[in-house]
Amino acid sequence: MNVVFAGTPDFARVALQSLLAAGFRVPLVLTQPDRPAGRGMKLQASPVKQLALEHGIAVAQPRSLRLDGKYPDDPAAAQQALQAAQADVMVVAAYGLILPQWVLSLPRLGCLNIHASVLPRWRGAAPIHRAIEAGDAETGVTIMQMDAGLDTGDMLLVERFPIGPAATSGTLHDQLAALGGRLIVEALELAACGGLSPTPQPAGGVTYAHKIDKHEAAVDWSQPAAVIERRIRAFDPFPGASTRLGDETVKLWRSELDSCLQPSDAGCGQILLVNDAGVTVACGDGSALRLTELQRAGGKRLPAREFLRGFPLQAGQRFDSAAATTPQEPAA
């Protein structure tokens, strides 16, 4: 079976590695153009491109796939490459470009997407972050037959996965990437013998996982401690939850709910207690959150005890509070 692969970040790299390990022939990979990265802002190939080149696979990096769009030469060249690859199927994982109908219709078996949620919950760009942020008890991976909509195609395989109480977007990403790699191999093996059974997505329960924006990182201390604790885990490693104390920005990486009683005059964001166990901060609804791993600008992530040696804090100080910025979900 000829498999064309389209993907860009590490999540997609794991899937491509799984396909290669399973013995599928991958004559062509599509990935995003090289981007500036690092302190020197030098052009850097995507993880998928790096893996493809290691295996001698041809790589196409169109800026767009719209034949009538801003860069018509890019999709025209990609179209030629795709036709020459004679793909039976295209596997898509976190590619980053919208696939027009000409791409969806080109492979004999269409295009299969690896989506990191149990659809129709968390359609869109950031399903892992949003599942943790919302306090979901489980998520999973859906292998979907792509259509022209936003993650609206029929489901081919679904496997659920529990979200642990300490899960971060980073740890859950790695777990779901491995699960996605296993499921796409299973899906292609079933497709080869006509064993896939498409199931339409349920009409109810649709939610949208909007792309994470850096401005969401600022903590709103008027929210309940449980909400802030989930956001800290959801935004680890990107964009990293943060708060300000005067002119200093402090990133928050680990926290836990604290039963510390608030004084009646304590304001949200006020530091209630500082000790080796952490920094306890007053939150909304009379709750409190103990910060146990922090980072100052230009520094390293440190346990609270070590952080406090270089950045002393004391009860009564108050962190700035930003307004909540979670995007609103559109109607289903």
N, C-alpha and C positions, 0 to 999 in steps of 0.2 A: 504494500500500500504506500503510495506517495503522499506524504504529509507536508504541506506548507505550514510554517509556524509564524505567527504574528504576536510579538510581545516585547516588552521593554525592561521592566525592573527585575529584582531578584525573585519575586513571586513567579514570574514567567520563566526565568532561568531554570528554576527547579522543575517546572513542567517539561521544558525542552530536554533537560538532562534525563528525565524519566523516559521520554519517548525514544531518545537515542539508546539508552540502556536496554530498552525493551526490543530493540532491533528494527524500529521503523525507519524507513528511508526518508530523510528530510533534505530535499534538493534545494530549498530556498527558505530563507528567513527574512521577515519584514520586521523592522524595529525603528524606533524614533531616531532622528538625526543626532549626531554627537552633540553634547551640550557642555558649556563651560562648567567646571566644578573644581572644588578645592580652593585653597588659599590663593593659588596662582591663577585660578579661573582658566585653566587650560582645557581644551576640548577633550572630553572623555567619552569613550564608547559605552553604550549601555551594557549591563550584565549579559543580556541575551546576545548582543553582537559579539562580545568577548568570547562567549562559549561557542557561538557559531564559527568564528574564525579558528578557534582551537581545533575544531573538527573539520575544517576545510569546506564549510557550507557557504554557498553564495548568499550575500546579504544585500537587501534593498532598503533604502532609508528615505522614502518619499516624505515630503513635508505635508502632503495632502494626497488623498485618493480620489478626489473629485475631478472628473475629467473636464468639467466646465468651471473649475475654481481658479484661485489666484495663481497657482503654480501648475499649469496644464502639462508641462513637460514631465513633471515628477510622476503623476499617475499614468501617463502614457507609457513611460519606461517601465513602471511597475506592472502595468497590464501585459506588456510584452514578456516580462520575466515570469509572471504567473502563468501565462499561456504556455510558455516553453517548459515550465516545471511539470505540466500535465498532472496537477494535483488531484487526487481522489477526494481529499478533504483538507480544509484549513482549520487549524487549531489556533484559537485566539485567547490570550491571557494578558490582561492589563496592558494592552497595546498602546492606547492613548489616542488613536485616530478613529473617527467614525467610518465604518465600512459602508460604502454606497451599494446599491442593489447589484451593480455589475460584478462586484467582488463576491457578494453573498451567493450569486447564482453560478459563479464560475466552476467551483469544484463539483464533482459528481455527487458527493454526499453533503455538499453545503459547508457551512462554517460552524464549528462547535466552540462554545465559549466556556472557560473555566471561571465560575463566579464564586467569590468567597462569602456566600451567605446561602440560606435556605430561602429561595425565591418563593413568593414575591416580596418577602421582607428584605429591605435594604438593597433595592435596585440602585445602581449608580456607582460613583467613583470611590467611595470610602466606606465599604460595608463593615470592615473589621473595626475601624475606629468607632463608628456609630453604634455598633452592637454593644461594645464595652461601655460607651458613654450612656447608653440607654438602660444599662443594667440587665441586659438579656441574659438568661440562664444558659442558653445554648445558641450556637450558630451552625455553620457547616459549609459544604461546598455543593454547588449545583453545576452539572454539565448540561448546557443548554444549547438547543438548536437555534442559531441566531436568526433573527428577522430584522426588519427595518426599524423596530421600536427600540427603546432604551431598556435592555434586559427583560424583554417581554416574551421571548420565544419559548417554545415548548421545552419542558424538562425531560432530560434523557436519563440521568442518574442523579440521585441526591443522597448525601450522607451527612448526618448530624454530628456535631461535636460540642461537648460541654465547655462553657467558659468558666474557668476557675476563679475563685475570689481574688487571686493575686495576678491574674492575667493582664498583660500589657498588650498594646497593639503589636509590639515587636515580637513577643513570645507567641501570641496567637497567630500572627502572620506566618511564622516559620512552621507552626503545626498545620495550618490550613494549606500552605504551599505544598507540604509533603503529601497531604491528603488529596489535593488537586492533582498532583503528579500521578498518584496511584489510580485515581478515578478516571483520568483521561486515557490512560493505557487500557483500563478495563473497557471504557466506552468504545475505543477504536477496535479492540478485539471483538467486541459484540457486533459492531457495525460491519466488520468484515464478513460475518456470517448472517447478517440480517436480523440480529437479535435485539436491537434497540427498539423500545416502545415509547414513542413521544407522549407526554402527558401535558395538557394545557395547564398553565399556572392558574391557581385559584383567583377568582375575581376579587375576593376580600383579602384584607391583611397587607395591602400594598403600602410600603414606605420607601422613602428615597434617602440614600446615603450621599448627601452633598459633599463635594470636595472640601477637604480641610483647608482652612485659611489661617495664615499665621496670626491674624488678629484675634482668633478664638483662644489663643494661648493664655491671655490675661485672665486671672482668676477673679470671679465675682464672689466675694466673701459673704454676700447676703444670701447666697444659696445655701441649702442644708449641707452639712458636712459629708453626707453620703453621696450627694451629687458631685461635689468637688473631688472627693476621693476617686470616683469613677472617671472623671475628666482627666485627672492626673495620670491614671493608668492608660486611658484612651489616647492621650497625646504623648506617650512614651513609645518610640523615640522622637517622633515628629508631631507637632512643632515644639513640644516640651511646654508643659504648663508653667506659668511664671507669675510673679507678683513684684511689686515695687515697694521699697522702703526708702523714702527720700529720693535721692538720685540713683540709687542702686537697683538693678534688676536681679532678682533671685529666681532661678529655675527650681521647680519642685518635681522630684522624681518618685518619691515613695511617701506614703502617708497611711495613717490608720485612724479609725474613729476613736474618740477619746470621751470618757464619761465625766471629764472634768466639769464641775458646775460653774456656770458663768455668773459673775457678779451682776446685779441688776442693772448697773450702769455701763456694762461692757458693750462696746460697739463692734459690729462685724469687722473682722480683720485685726482686732486687737489681740496682741500676744498675752495669753493668760498664764502660761507656765513655761519655763525654760529649764531643762535638765539634760542629763546624758541620754535619756530616752528619746528626746526630741523637743520640738517647739510646738506647743499647743496654742491654737488660734481659734478665736470665737467666730462662729459661722451663723448662718440664718437659722431660724426656728429654735434658738437656744442651744444649738448643737456645737460641738467642738471637734477640731481635727488636729491630730498630732503629726507634724512633718518630721519624717525620719531620714530622708535623703535629700540634700539640697545642693545647689551649685551657684556660685556667683559668676558674674561675667568674666570670661577669660580663665576661669578655674576649672577644676575637675568635679565630677559628681562625688559627693562625700557623705558618709553617714553623719547624722546630726552632731554627734560628739566631736568629730574632727572638724566639721564645718564651723562650729561655734568657737573653736580655738582661733581661727583667723577672721571670724565675722561675729563678734559678740552681740548677742541679743538679750533683751531683758523684758520681763513682764511690764505691760503698760504701753510699749511701743505698738504702733499700728501700721499694718500693711495697707497700701492703697487698694481700693476695690474697683474693678472694672465692671461695666455693665455686661450682662450675659449676651453672647453674640451667636448662639446656635441658630443656624438658618431655619426658617419655617419650612415645613414639608408642604409641597403642593398637594392639592386634592387628588385622590386616586382616580 
